[in-house]
Structure formats: structure tokens, C-alpha cells
């Protein structure tokens, strides 16, 4: 069985952290800048950003955020494609929700 030398522990921790950061980015594909543009053009006509920052917000995780964006897409007949939905979700998460 191999053990890490005490001096290598920070390197191992850094490598694990870097892998976790990449996994987080992979969780939410998309283009946040495009999502911001889509949001400004399609979402702010119904509500402002206070819906994302209110104390009793109804979206509590990434899955809920994806579901909410998909729900708005269907209810309002926006016909966003998968890439556009990913862009919106990424923008909303980076700007307001900060889910990991």
C-alpha cells in the first residue's frame, strides 16, 4: 500500500479541488453571456430579478432551476432549444442562485 508523503498532501488536495471545479463547470454547460441576453429579451417582461433573490424563493437547487426555466419555456411558448435553456440556467445560476 502506498502512502503520500506529508509534503505532497497539498498537491493532492489541489488536484482534487481542480477536478471538482471542472466537474462543477460540466454540470452547467452553456454560455452565460448569451443567457443574459436571452433573459433580458424574454424574461424581464414578466418579472424582474427580485424573484431570484427574494427570501422565500421557490427554486432551491440546480434541478429546480432547470425545471423552472423549462416550465417558463413551455408556458410562454418561447421554444428555446436545449442550448438556449442551458445558457439561461447558467446565467441565472452565476448571477443569482450560486448553486454548486
Biopython code that builds the backbone (N, CA, C, O; Angstrom):
import numpy as np
from Bio.PDB.StructureBuilder import StructureBuilder

atoms = [
    (1, "UNK", "N", (0.839, -1.172, 0.000)),
    (1, "UNK", "CA", (0.000, 0.000, 0.000)),
    (1, "UNK", "C", (0.887, 1.239, 0.000)),
    (1, "UNK", "O", (1.845, 1.323, 0.769)),
    (2, "UNK", "N", (0.566, 2.201, -0.863)),
    (2, "UNK", "CA", (1.354, 3.425, -0.946)),
    (2, "UNK", "C", (0.708, 4.522, -0.123)),
    (2, "UNK", "O", (-0.515, 4.641, -0.052)),
    (3, "UNK", "N", (1.551, 5.308, 0.486)),
    (3, "UNK", "CA", (1.096, 6.469, 1.247)),
    (3, "UNK", "C", (1.705, 7.714, 0.636)),
    (3, "UNK", "O", (2.786, 7.665, 0.051)),
    (4, "UNK", "N", (1.017, 8.812, 0.774)),
    (4, "UNK", "CA", (1.547, 10.087, 0.298)),
    (4, "UNK", "C", (2.489, 10.659, 1.345)),
    (4, "UNK", "O", (2.210, 10.613, 2.543)),
    (5, "UNK", "N", (3.589, 11.189, 0.885)),
    (5, "UNK", "CA", (4.484, 11.906, 1.787)),
    (5, "UNK", "C", (3.754, 13.148, 2.281)),
    (5, "UNK", "O", (3.009, 13.757, 1.513)),
    (6, "UNK", "N", (3.943, 13.542, 3.536)),
    (6, "UNK", "CA", (3.243, 14.723, 4.057)),
    (6, "UNK", "C", (3.411, 15.957, 3.185)),
    (6, "UNK", "O", (2.498, 16.777, 3.088)),
    (7, "UNK", "N", (4.561, 16.097, 2.555)),
    (7, "UNK", "CA", (4.787, 17.286, 1.720)),
    (7, "UNK", "C", (3.960, 17.261, 0.441)),
    (7, "UNK", "O", (3.777, 18.305, -0.185)),
    (8, "UNK", "N", (3.458, 16.101, 0.038)),
    (8, "UNK", "CA", (2.681, 16.020, -1.199)),
    (8, "UNK", "C", (1.182, 16.192, -0.965)),
    (8, "UNK", "O", (0.423, 16.291, -1.929)),
    (9, "UNK", "N", (0.750, 16.228, 0.266)),
    (9, "UNK", "CA", (-0.681, 16.348, 0.563)),
    (9, "UNK", "C", (-1.289, 17.612, -0.039)),
    (9, "UNK", "O", (-2.370, 17.529, -0.623)),
    (10, "UNK", "N", (-0.645, 18.787, 0.073)),
    (10, "UNK", "CA", (-1.243, 19.969, -0.575)),
    (10, "UNK", "C", (-1.399, 19.811, -2.084)),
    (10, "UNK", "O", (-2.357, 20.322, -2.666)),
    (11, "UNK", "N", (-0.465, 19.109, -2.720)),
    (11, "UNK", "CA", (-0.571, 18.899, -4.168)),
    (11, "UNK", "C", (-1.747, 17.997, -4.502)),
    (11, "UNK", "O", (-2.478, 18.246, -5.461)),
    (12, "UNK", "N", (-1.925, 16.959, -3.714)),
    (12, "UNK", "CA", (-3.047, 16.046, -3.936)),
    (12, "UNK", "C", (-4.364, 16.795, -3.713)),
    (12, "UNK", "O", (-5.303, 16.652, -4.496)),
    (13, "UNK", "N", (-4.427, 17.583, -2.655)),
    (13, "UNK", "CA", (-5.644, 18.356, -2.379)),
    (13, "UNK", "C", (-5.940, 19.334, -3.510)),
    (13, "UNK", "O", (-7.096, 19.491, -3.903)),
    (14, "UNK", "N", (-4.921, 19.984, -4.031)),
    (14, "UNK", "CA", (-5.116, 20.925, -5.138)),
    (14, "UNK", "C", (-5.625, 20.205, -6.376)),
    (14, "UNK", "O", (-6.491, 20.724, -7.081)),
    (15, "UNK", "N", (-5.104, 19.027, -6.646)),
    (15, "UNK", "CA", (-5.549, 18.262, -7.814)),
    (15, "UNK", "C", (-7.011, 17.850, -7.659)),
    (15, "UNK", "O", (-7.779, 17.911, -8.618)),
    (16, "UNK", "N", (-7.391, 17.435, -6.463)),
    (16, "UNK", "CA", (-8.785, 17.059, -6.225)),
    (16, "UNK", "C", (-9.708, 18.257, -6.358)),
    (16, "UNK", "O", (-10.794, 18.147, -6.926)),
    (17, "UNK", "N", (-9.281, 19.402, -5.836)),
    (17, "UNK", "CA", (-10.082, 20.617, -5.930)),
    (17, "UNK", "C", (-10.252, 21.031, -7.386)),
    (17, "UNK", "O", (-11.346, 21.418, -7.796)),
    (18, "UNK", "N", (-9.190, 20.954, -8.165)),
    (18, "UNK", "CA", (-9.272, 21.317, -9.587)),
    (18, "UNK", "C", (-10.246, 20.400, -10.311)),
    (18, "UNK", "O", (-11.016, 20.852, -11.158)),
    (19, "UNK", "N", (-10.215, 19.122, -9.983)),
    (19, "UNK", "CA", (-11.152, 18.188, -10.593)),
    (19, "UNK", "C", (-12.585, 18.502, -10.220)),
    (19, "UNK", "O", (-13.483, 18.386, -11.054)),
    (20, "UNK", "N", (-12.810, 18.898, -8.976)),
    (20, "UNK", "CA", (-14.157, 19.268, -8.538)),
    (20, "UNK", "C", (-14.638, 20.514, -9.259)),
    (20, "UNK", "O", (-15.811, 20.600, -9.622)),
    (21, "UNK", "N", (-13.761, 21.473, -9.471)),
    (21, "UNK", "CA", (-14.143, 22.696, -10.186)),
    (21, "UNK", "C", (-14.517, 22.376, -11.622)),
    (21, "UNK", "O", (-15.472, 22.941, -12.156)),
    (22, "UNK", "N", (-13.774, 21.475, -12.252)),
    (22, "UNK", "CA", (-14.113, 21.091, -13.623)),
    (22, "UNK", "C", (-15.447, 20.366, -13.655)),
    (22, "UNK", "O", (-16.243, 20.572, -14.571)),
    (23, "UNK", "N", (-15.700, 19.522, -12.666)),
    (23, "UNK", "CA", (-16.972, 18.803, -12.615)),
    (23, "UNK", "C", (-18.125, 19.778, -12.431)),
    (23, "UNK", "O", (-19.192, 19.597, -13.017)),
    (24, "UNK", "N", (-17.914, 20.813, -11.620)),
    (24, "UNK", "CA", (-18.970, 21.812, -11.418)),
    (24, "UNK", "C", (-19.286, 22.523, -12.720)),
    (24, "UNK", "O", (-20.456, 22.726, -13.042)),
    (25, "UNK", "N", (-18.267, 22.903, -13.474)),
    (25, "UNK", "CA", (-18.490, 23.562, -14.753)),
    (25, "UNK", "C", (-19.191, 22.627, -15.728)),
    (25, "UNK", "O", (-20.012, 23.071, -16.531)),
    (26, "UNK", "N", (-18.876, 21.347, -15.665)),
    (26, "UNK", "CA", (-19.510, 20.384, -16.560)),
    (26, "UNK", "C", (-20.981, 20.198, -16.205)),
    (26, "UNK", "O", (-21.793, 19.846, -17.061)),
    (27, "UNK", "N", (-21.322, 20.436, -14.938)),
    (27, "UNK", "CA", (-22.707, 20.290, -14.501)),
    (27, "UNK", "C", (-23.620, 21.272, -15.222)),
    (27, "UNK", "O", (-24.751, 20.935, -15.573)),
    (28, "UNK", "N", (-23.130, 22.477, -15.439)),
    (28, "UNK", "CA", (-23.933, 23.505, -16.081)),
    (28, "UNK", "C", (-23.261, 23.982, -17.358)),
    (28, "UNK", "O", (-22.522, 24.967, -17.348)),
    (29, "UNK", "N", (-23.516, 23.286, -18.448)),
    (29, "UNK", "CA", (-22.953, 23.764, -19.712)),
    (29, "UNK", "C", (-23.693, 25.014, -20.157)),
    (29, "UNK", "O", (-24.799, 25.288, -19.692)),
    (30, "UNK", "N", (-23.104, 25.741, -21.025)),
    (30, "UNK", "CA", (-23.803, 26.893, -21.574)),
    (30, "UNK", "C", (-22.923, 28.110, -21.682)),
    (30, "UNK", "O", (-21.736, 28.082, -21.357)),
    (31, "UNK", "N", (-23.529, 29.173, -22.144)),
    (31, "UNK", "CA", (-22.856, 30.451, -22.338)),
    (31, "UNK", "C", (-23.639, 31.489, -21.540)),
    (31, "UNK", "O", (-24.737, 31.886, -21.928)),
    (32, "UNK", "N", (-23.062, 31.923, -20.423)),
    (32, "UNK", "CA", (-23.767, 32.843, -19.530)),
    (32, "UNK", "C", (-24.059, 34.184, -20.193)),
    (32, "UNK", "O", (-25.100, 34.788, -19.932)),
    (33, "UNK", "N", (-23.157, 34.656, -21.043)),
    (33, "UNK", "CA", (-23.388, 35.944, -21.721)),
    (33, "UNK", "C", (-24.601, 35.853, -22.641)),
    (33, "UNK", "O", (-25.420, 36.771, -22.689)),
    (34, "UNK", "N", (-24.713, 34.747, -23.368)),
    (34, "UNK", "CA", (-25.888, 34.548, -24.219)),
    (34, "UNK", "C", (-27.146, 34.408, -23.359)),
    (34, "UNK", "O", (-28.207, 34.922, -23.714)),
    (35, "UNK", "N", (-27.022, 33.709, -22.226)),
    (35, "UNK", "CA", (-28.155, 33.577, -21.317)),
    (35, "UNK", "C", (-28.623, 34.918, -20.783)),
    (35, "UNK", "O", (-29.824, 35.141, -20.624)),
    (36, "UNK", "N", (-27.684, 35.813, -20.505)),
    (36, "UNK", "CA", (-28.039, 37.154, -20.026)),
    (36, "UNK", "C", (-28.829, 37.911, -21.091)),
    (36, "UNK", "O", (-29.810, 38.587, -20.782)),
    (37, "UNK", "N", (-28.396, 37.793, -22.343)),
    (37, "UNK", "CA", (-29.099, 38.448, -23.452)),
    (37, "UNK", "C", (-30.499, 37.866, -23.621)),
    (37, "UNK", "O", (-31.469, 38.608, -23.780)),
    (38, "UNK", "N", (-30.603, 36.535, -23.586)),
    (38, "UNK", "CA", (-31.909, 35.878, -23.698)),
    (38, "UNK", "C", (-32.824, 36.297, -22.551)),
    (38, "UNK", "O", (-34.010, 36.560, -22.754)),
    (39, "UNK", "N", (-32.268, 36.355, -21.361)),
    (39, "UNK", "CA", (-33.047, 36.741, -20.181)),
    (39, "UNK", "C", (-33.596, 38.158, -20.329)),
    (39, "UNK", "O", (-34.776, 38.399, -20.075)),
    (40, "UNK", "N", (-32.752, 39.081, -20.735)),
    (40, "UNK", "CA", (-33.183, 40.479, -20.891)),
    (40, "UNK", "C", (-34.278, 40.609, -21.944)),
    (40, "UNK", "O", (-35.198, 41.413, -21.795)),
    (41, "UNK", "N", (-34.177, 39.823, -22.998)),
    (41, "UNK", "CA", (-35.132, 39.933, -24.102)),
    (41, "UNK", "C", (-36.429, 39.167, -23.858)),
    (41, "UNK", "O", (-37.459, 39.498, -24.444)),
    (42, "UNK", "N", (-36.393, 38.138, -22.993)),
    (42, "UNK", "CA", (-37.545, 37.244, -22.897)),
    (42, "UNK", "C", (-38.156, 37.079, -21.513)),
    (42, "UNK", "O", (-39.304, 36.650, -21.401)),
    (43, "UNK", "N", (-37.433, 37.402, -20.477)),
    (43, "UNK", "CA", (-37.915, 37.087, -19.129)),
    (43, "UNK", "C", (-38.333, 38.310, -18.324)),
    (43, "UNK", "O", (-39.264, 38.239, -17.522)),
    (44, "UNK", "N", (-37.661, 39.413, -18.532)),
    (44, "UNK", "CA", (-37.918, 40.591, -17.698)),
    (44, "UNK", "C", (-39.246, 41.271, -18.021)),
    (44, "UNK", "O", (-39.654, 42.180, -17.299)),
    (45, "UNK", "N", (-39.920, 40.859, -19.073)),
    (45, "UNK", "CA", (-41.251, 41.382, -19.353)),
    (45, "UNK", "C", (-42.286, 40.864, -18.366)),
    (45, "UNK", "O", (-43.318, 41.501, -18.157)),
    (46, "UNK", "N", (-42.016, 39.712, -17.756)),
    (46, "UNK", "CA", (-42.939, 39.122, -16.778)),
    (46, "UNK", "C", (-42.524, 39.404, -15.340)),
    (46, "UNK", "O", (-43.380, 39.546, -14.466)),
    (47, "UNK", "N", (-41.239, 39.485, -15.088)),
    (47, "UNK", "CA", (-40.762, 39.700, -13.718)),
    (47, "UNK", "C", (-39.370, 40.306, -13.743)),
    (47, "UNK", "O", (-38.634, 40.194, -14.723)),
    (48, "UNK", "N", (-39.032, 40.955, -12.631)),
    (48, "UNK", "CA", (-37.676, 41.494, -12.516)),
    (48, "UNK", "C", (-36.815, 40.510, -11.722)),
    (48, "UNK", "O", (-37.273, 39.419, -11.382)),
    (49, "UNK", "N", (-35.598, 40.882, -11.434)),
    (49, "UNK", "CA", (-34.671, 39.964, -10.782)),
    (49, "UNK", "C", (-35.000, 39.700, -9.314)),
    (49, "UNK", "O", (-34.400, 38.811, -8.709)),
    (50, "UNK", "N", (-35.922, 40.435, -8.734)),
    (50, "UNK", "CA", (-36.254, 40.199, -7.323)),
    (50, "UNK", "C", (-36.843, 38.807, -7.097)),
    (50, "UNK", "O", (-36.787, 38.287, -5.983)),
    (51, "UNK", "N", (-37.399, 38.209, -8.131)),
    (51, "UNK", "CA", (-37.944, 36.861, -7.996)),
    (51, "UNK", "C", (-36.824, 35.855, -7.693)),
    (51, "UNK", "O", (-37.082, 34.816, -7.085)),
    (52, "UNK", "N", (-35.611, 36.144, -8.101)),
    (52, "UNK", "CA", (-34.479, 35.243, -7.864)),
    (52, "UNK", "C", (-33.834, 35.472, -6.505)),
    (52, "UNK", "O", (-33.171, 34.581, -5.974)),
    (53, "UNK", "N", (-34.018, 36.644, -5.946)),
    (53, "UNK", "CA", (-33.306, 36.993, -4.716)),
    (53, "UNK", "C", (-34.214, 37.095, -3.498)),
    (53, "UNK", "O", (-33.736, 37.357, -2.394)),
    (54, "UNK", "N", (-35.510, 36.892, -3.679)),
    (54, "UNK", "CA", (-36.421, 37.009, -2.539)),
    (54, "UNK", "C", (-36.126, 35.929, -1.497)),
    (54, "UNK", "O", (-35.600, 34.862, -1.815)),
    (55, "UNK", "N", (-36.466, 36.220, -0.297)),
    (55, "UNK", "CA", (-36.156, 35.329, 0.828)),
    (55, "UNK", "C", (-36.838, 33.969, 0.679)),
    (55, "UNK", "O", (-36.227, 32.943, 0.979)),
    (56, "UNK", "N", (-38.061, 33.944, 0.233)),
    (56, "UNK", "CA", (-38.821, 32.689, 0.126)),
    (56, "UNK", "C", (-38.867, 32.174, -1.313)),
    (56, "UNK", "O", (-39.905, 31.708, -1.785)),
    (57, "UNK", "N", (-37.734, 32.264, -1.998)),
    (57, "UNK", "CA", (-37.737, 31.820, -3.396)),
    (57, "UNK", "C", (-38.071, 30.337, -3.483)),
    (57, "UNK", "O", (-37.787, 29.556, -2.575)),
    (58, "UNK", "N", (-38.677, 29.981, -4.592)),
    (58, "UNK", "CA", (-39.188, 28.628, -4.759)),
    (58, "UNK", "C", (-38.185, 27.680, -5.397)),
    (58, "UNK", "O", (-38.395, 26.467, -5.379)),
    (59, "UNK", "N", (-37.118, 28.193, -5.951)),
    (59, "UNK", "CA", (-36.079, 27.367, -6.569)),
    (59, "UNK", "C", (-34.958, 27.201, -5.554)),
    (59, "UNK", "O", (-34.383, 28.185, -5.090)),
    (60, "UNK", "N", (-34.647, 25.944, -5.208)),
    (60, "UNK", "CA", (-33.682, 25.688, -4.142)),
    (60, "UNK", "C", (-32.484, 24.850, -4.553)),
    (60, "UNK", "O", (-31.620, 24.562, -3.725)),
    (61, "UNK", "N", (-32.416, 24.453, -5.819)),
    (61, "UNK", "CA", (-31.271, 23.680, -6.295)),
    (61, "UNK", "C", (-31.214, 23.766, -7.819)),
    (61, "UNK", "O", (-32.122, 24.295, -8.460)),
    (62, "UNK", "N", (-30.140, 23.242, -8.381)),
    (62, "UNK", "CA", (-29.943, 23.319, -9.836)),
    (62, "UNK", "C", (-31.074, 22.628, -10.579)),
    (62, "UNK", "O", (-31.556, 23.134, -11.593)),
    (63, "UNK", "N", (-31.497, 21.483, -10.081)),
    (63, "UNK", "CA", (-32.565, 20.750, -10.754)),
    (63, "UNK", "C", (-33.847, 21.575, -10.786)),
    (63, "UNK", "O", (-34.553, 21.600, -11.794)),
    (64, "UNK", "N", (-34.142, 22.247, -9.683)),
    (64, "UNK", "CA", (-35.313, 23.116, -9.637)),
    (64, "UNK", "C", (-35.204, 24.287, -10.593)),
    (64, "UNK", "O", (-36.191, 24.700, -11.201)),
    (65, "UNK", "N", (-33.991, 24.824, -10.721)),
    (65, "UNK", "CA", (-33.767, 25.933, -11.645)),
    (65, "UNK", "C", (-33.980, 25.492, -13.088)),
    (65, "UNK", "O", (-34.617, 26.194, -13.874)),
    (66, "UNK", "N", (-33.449, 24.335, -13.427)),
    (66, "UNK", "CA", (-33.649, 23.793, -14.781)),
    (66, "UNK", "C", (-35.142, 23.573, -15.028)),
    (66, "UNK", "O", (-35.658, 23.915, -16.092)),
    (67, "UNK", "N", (-35.824, 23.002, -14.047)),
    (67, "UNK", "CA", (-37.262, 22.772, -14.178)),
    (67, "UNK", "C", (-38.043, 24.062, -14.352)),
    (67, "UNK", "O", (-38.980, 24.122, -15.149)),
    (68, "UNK", "N", (-37.663, 25.092, -13.611)),
    (68, "UNK", "CA", (-38.367, 26.378, -13.712)),
    (68, "UNK", "C", (-38.156, 27.006, -15.084)),
    (68, "UNK", "O", (-39.102, 27.518, -15.682)),
    (69, "UNK", "N", (-36.930, 26.972, -15.584)),
    (69, "UNK", "CA", (-36.663, 27.542, -16.915)),
    (69, "UNK", "C", (-37.427, 26.756, -17.975)),
    (69, "UNK", "O", (-38.011, 27.344, -18.885)),
    (70, "UNK", "N", (-37.424, 25.433, -17.861)),
    (70, "UNK", "CA", (-38.193, 24.620, -18.811)),
    (70, "UNK", "C", (-39.685, 24.922, -18.715)),
    (70, "UNK", "O", (-40.374, 24.984, -19.733)),
    (71, "UNK", "N", (-40.185, 25.110, -17.497)),
    (71, "UNK", "CA", (-41.599, 25.432, -17.313)),
    (71, "UNK", "C", (-41.980, 26.757, -17.955)),
    (71, "UNK", "O", (-43.002, 26.852, -18.635)),
    (72, "UNK", "N", (-41.163, 27.775, -17.741)),
    (72, "UNK", "CA", (-41.431, 29.077, -18.375)),
    (72, "UNK", "C", (-41.378, 28.949, -19.893)),
    (72, "UNK", "O", (-42.187, 29.541, -20.607)),
    (73, "UNK", "N", (-40.423, 28.177, -20.369)),
    (73, "UNK", "CA", (-40.280, 27.973, -21.810)),
    (73, "UNK", "C", (-41.565, 27.389, -22.396)),
    (73, "UNK", "O", (-42.045, 27.852, -23.432)),
    (74, "UNK", "N", (-42.114, 26.386, -21.743)),
    (74, "UNK", "CA", (-43.331, 25.741, -22.244)),
    (74, "UNK", "C", (-44.562, 26.622, -22.062)),
    (74, "UNK", "O", (-45.360, 26.779, -22.986)),
    (75, "UNK", "N", (-44.715, 27.199, -20.868)),
    (75, "UNK", "CA", (-45.903, 28.005, -20.579)),
    (75, "UNK", "C", (-46.008, 29.234, -21.472)),
    (75, "UNK", "O", (-47.103, 29.631, -21.871)),
    (76, "UNK", "N", (-44.883, 29.822, -21.778)),
    (76, "UNK", "CA", (-44.895, 31.057, -22.564)),
    (76, "UNK", "C", (-44.660, 30.819, -24.048)),
    (76, "UNK", "O", (-44.657, 31.763, -24.837)),
    (77, "UNK", "N", (-44.461, 29.551, -24.433)),
    (77, "UNK", "CA", (-44.265, 29.222, -25.841)),
    (77, "UNK", "C", (-43.024, 29.855, -26.451)),
    (77, "UNK", "O", (-43.032, 30.259, -27.614)),
    (78, "UNK", "N", (-41.964, 29.941, -25.665)),
    (78, "UNK", "CA", (-40.737, 30.582, -26.159)),
    (78, "UNK", "C", (-39.980, 29.700, -27.148)),
    (78, "UNK", "O", (-39.249, 30.213, -27.995)),
    (79, "UNK", "N", (-40.141, 28.411, -27.054)),
    (79, "UNK", "CA", (-39.467, 27.472, -27.955)),
    (79, "UNK", "C", (-37.950, 27.585, -27.914)),
    (79, "UNK", "O", (-37.285, 27.467, -28.943)),
    (80, "UNK", "N", (-37.399, 27.817, -26.710)),
    (80, "UNK", "CA", (-35.948, 27.807, -26.572)),
    (80, "UNK", "C", (-35.441, 26.399, -26.831)),
    (80, "UNK", "O", (-36.062, 25.423, -26.412)),
    (81, "UNK", "N", (-34.317, 26.294, -27.520)),
    (81, "UNK", "CA", (-33.706, 24.985, -27.715)),
    (81, "UNK", "C", (-32.871, 24.633, -26.478)),
    (81, "UNK", "O", (-32.744, 25.444, -25.560)),
    (82, "UNK", "N", (-32.315, 23.447, -26.459)),
    (82, "UNK", "CA", (-31.565, 22.978, -25.298)),
    (82, "UNK", "C", (-30.378, 23.886, -24.979)),
    (82, "UNK", "O", (-30.115, 24.166, -23.810)),
    (83, "UNK", "N", (-29.666, 24.343, -25.992)),
    (83, "UNK", "CA", (-28.527, 25.233, -25.760)),
    (83, "UNK", "C", (-28.974, 26.545, -25.125)),
    (83, "UNK", "O", (-28.308, 27.055, -24.223)),
    (84, "UNK", "N", (-30.080, 27.089, -25.582)),
    (84, "UNK", "CA", (-30.582, 28.342, -25.015)),
    (84, "UNK", "C", (-31.027, 28.152, -23.561)),
    (84, "UNK", "O", (-30.808, 29.024, -22.720)),
    (85, "UNK", "N", (-31.646, 27.022, -23.278)),
    (85, "UNK", "CA", (-32.041, 26.726, -21.900)),
    (85, "UNK", "C", (-30.802, 26.609, -21.021)),
    (85, "UNK", "O", (-30.770, 27.151, -19.916)),
    (86, "UNK", "N", (-29.782, 25.901, -21.508)),
    (86, "UNK", "CA", (-28.528, 25.802, -20.758)),
    (86, "UNK", "C", (-27.925, 27.178, -20.518)),
    (86, "UNK", "O", (-27.419, 27.456, -19.431)),
    (87, "UNK", "N", (-27.976, 28.037, -21.527)),
    (87, "UNK", "CA", (-27.439, 29.396, -21.395)),
    (87, "UNK", "C", (-28.196, 30.171, -20.318)),
    (87, "UNK", "O", (-27.582, 30.834, -19.482)),
    (88, "UNK", "N", (-29.509, 30.090, -20.335)),
    (88, "UNK", "CA", (-30.325, 30.781, -19.330)),
    (88, "UNK", "C", (-30.049, 30.256, -17.924)),
    (88, "UNK", "O", (-29.884, 31.036, -16.986)),
    (89, "UNK", "N", (-29.999, 28.945, -17.783)),
    (89, "UNK", "CA", (-29.741, 28.345, -16.472)),
    (89, "UNK", "C", (-28.370, 28.773, -15.957)),
    (89, "UNK", "O", (-28.232, 29.131, -14.788)),
    (90, "UNK", "N", (-27.364, 28.739, -16.813)),
    (90, "UNK", "CA", (-26.027, 29.136, -16.383)),
    (90, "UNK", "C", (-26.006, 30.603, -15.969)),
    (90, "UNK", "O", (-25.436, 30.944, -14.933)),
    (91, "UNK", "N", (-26.615, 31.465, -16.759)),
    (91, "UNK", "CA", (-26.672, 32.887, -16.405)),
    (91, "UNK", "C", (-27.366, 33.094, -15.060)),
    (91, "UNK", "O", (-26.844, 33.797, -14.195)),
    (92, "UNK", "N", (-28.524, 32.491, -14.883)),
    (92, "UNK", "CA", (-29.266, 32.671, -13.634)),
    (92, "UNK", "C", (-28.493, 32.127, -12.441)),
    (92, "UNK", "O", (-28.490, 32.731, -11.368)),
    (93, "UNK", "N", (-27.845, 30.995, -12.627)),
    (93, "UNK", "CA", (-27.089, 30.423, -11.519)),
    (93, "UNK", "C", (-25.876, 31.276, -11.173)),
    (93, "UNK", "O", (-25.610, 31.528, -9.997)),
    (94, "UNK", "N", (-25.145, 31.719, -12.176)),
    (94, "UNK", "CA", (-23.958, 32.533, -11.910)),
    (94, "UNK", "C", (-24.327, 33.903, -11.343)),
    (94, "UNK", "O", (-23.609, 34.434, -10.497)),
    (95, "UNK", "N", (-25.418, 34.468, -11.792)),
    (95, "UNK", "CA", (-25.780, 35.823, -11.385)),
    (95, "UNK", "C", (-26.558, 35.886, -10.075)),
    (95, "UNK", "O", (-26.423, 36.853, -9.325)),
    (96, "UNK", "N", (-27.370, 34.867, -9.789)),
    (96, "UNK", "CA", (-28.276, 34.962, -8.650)),
    (96, "UNK", "C", (-28.204, 33.784, -7.679)),
    (96, "UNK", "O", (-28.033, 33.983, -6.476)),
    (97, "UNK", "N", (-28.330, 32.578, -8.185)),
    (97, "UNK", "CA", (-28.529, 31.439, -7.299)),
    (97, "UNK", "C", (-27.255, 30.903, -6.666)),
    (97, "UNK", "O", (-27.238, 30.613, -5.470)),
    (98, "UNK", "N", (-26.211, 30.769, -7.428)),
    (98, "UNK", "CA", (-24.909, 30.292, -6.931)),
    (98, "UNK", "C", (-24.967, 28.860, -6.407)),
    (98, "UNK", "O", (-24.282, 28.527, -5.439)),
    (99, "UNK", "N", (-25.780, 28.009, -7.037)),
    (99, "UNK", "CA", (-25.820, 26.601, -6.644)),
    (99, "UNK", "C", (-24.536, 25.923, -7.091)),
    (99, "UNK", "O", (-23.942, 26.299, -8.101)),
    (100, "UNK", "N", (-24.113, 24.924, -6.333)),
    (100, "UNK", "CA", (-22.902, 24.164, -6.682)),
    (100, "UNK", "C", (-23.250, 22.738, -6.955)),
    (100, "UNK", "O", (-22.370, 21.936, -7.266)),
]
sb = StructureBuilder()
sb.init_structure("model")
sb.init_model(0)
sb.init_chain("A")
sb.init_seg("    ")
for serial, (resi, resn, name, xyz) in enumerate(atoms, 1):
    if name == "N":
        sb.init_residue(resn, " ", resi, " ")
    sb.init_atom(name, np.array(xyz, "f"), 0.0, 1.0, " ", f" {name:<3s}", serial, name[0])
structure = sb.get_structure()
